[in-house]
Amino acid sequence: MAGLIGMAANRMPAAEVEVSADLVRRLLADQHPDLARLPVEFLANGWDNELYRVGEGLVARLPRRAIGGHIIKHEQRWLPALAPRLPLPIPYPERTGVAAHGYPYPWSVVPYLPGVPAAQASSFDPAAAAAAVGGFLGALHVPAPADAPANLVRGRRRRPADRPAVLHDAPAGRSRPVWLSGHHGGA
């Protein structure tokens, strides 16, 4: 085991609400009845949301924690405006849903974007992937409108742990805030 670096496990937080395929079916039946006949099956979950495949071409995205409910609201407002100017497809909300059946958060139906993780791909061109991701991030990291939501967690300069957190409205060298992906470091 010499040479291995010990790392603390980064455990996923527990869900604050129960989400199930049955709940997704009920929400769809009430709010998007034209989708109610499609099969629904669990796809994956992350820290804030659960994903359910809806038919062949859609995914229902439901928050499993309160913070996910806030994030979904921002996604519903902003992703449809961002999607047309990005060089890669993104899962922007094609339809939205509201709290119902004891489920407390807004939710979305997004397009299903097929693919596999790069590590599992049968063929992978790192240079092409780097160019695609770089082009995407270059197109995303442009000045955001004045009414774009601030993110108190992402998109700020790194700081020593003993200093108070300060939200920087714009990355170093920029006069206006820019869009940042929640999955990539910012600034």
Secondary structure, 3 states (H helix, E strand, C coil): CCCCCCCCCCCCCCCCCCCCHHHHHHHHHHHCHHHCCCCEEEEEECCCEEEEEECCCEEEEEECCHHHHHHHHHHHHHHHHHHHHCCCCCCCCCEEECCECCECCCEEEEECCCCCCHHHCCCCCHHHHHHHHHHHHHHHCCECCCCCCCCCCCCCCCCCCCCCCCCCCCCCCCCCCECCCCCCCCC
